[in-house]
Amino acid sequence: MKQSAMRLMLGLVLAVAGGAGAQTPAQTMHDTYCIMCHDTSVYTRENRTARDYESLRAEVDRWQSNVSLNWSEDEINAVSTWLAKRYYGFSCPSDC
């Protein structure tokens, strides 16, 4: 099984096992891989890079590539969508 598929499955298992209020797979990936380099203040700072969903997704893709996570398109979209809803309040494309 590919590494990215295993991460998604692990996230799903953790979400199901945790019951109500459990993290989504995207949140688990974020909390595991993104927060190891920065805290959530980067999402709310005045000079943040992401200005809309597309630029946010580009940043997620860029950084997952920079740290060699090899996330799939679905994983990049999931984390981007989670961030857009949780921190940015961005509208995202109809497919997210």
Buried (B, 14 or more C-beta within 10 A) or exposed (E): EEEBEEBBEBBEEBBEEEEEEEBBBBBBBBEBBBEEEEEEEBBEEEEBEBEEBEBBBBBBBEBBEEEEBEBBEEBBBBBBBBBBBBBBEBEBEEEB
